[in-house]
């Protein structure tokens, strides 16, 4: 399995939740950034494999959507030629960034220990480029 394929899976599922329409799970409206703004620290961390969220104070609607994304993950992996047996982490952190607005950080890891973390900003989740 290519790590780039797993990165695509991570971005696709995290972006689908970020957009708020939930097309991947059957048109399920959510606003994860509004929910993040209400949390201590201003973020929500989602584990797509477990179908869980870091905050106990999210709405039941968002909690249900996250479970539906967990259930959709195997089919998404199959479309990207990724074996679920090789996937160890598919997580995302949604937060409000005072400079860029919405910010999404996607973290993935496979069974061999290869991992990646990418940050995206804005509604269309443009990759955040770090200047050196």
Buried (B, 14 or more C-beta within 10 A) or exposed (E): BEBEBBBBBBBBBBBBBBBBEBEBBEEBEBEBBEBBBEBEEBBBBBBBBEBBBBBEEBBEEBBBBBBBBBEBBBEBBEEBEBEEEBBBBBBBBBBBBEEEEBBBBBBBBBEEEBBBBBBBBBEEBEEBEEEE
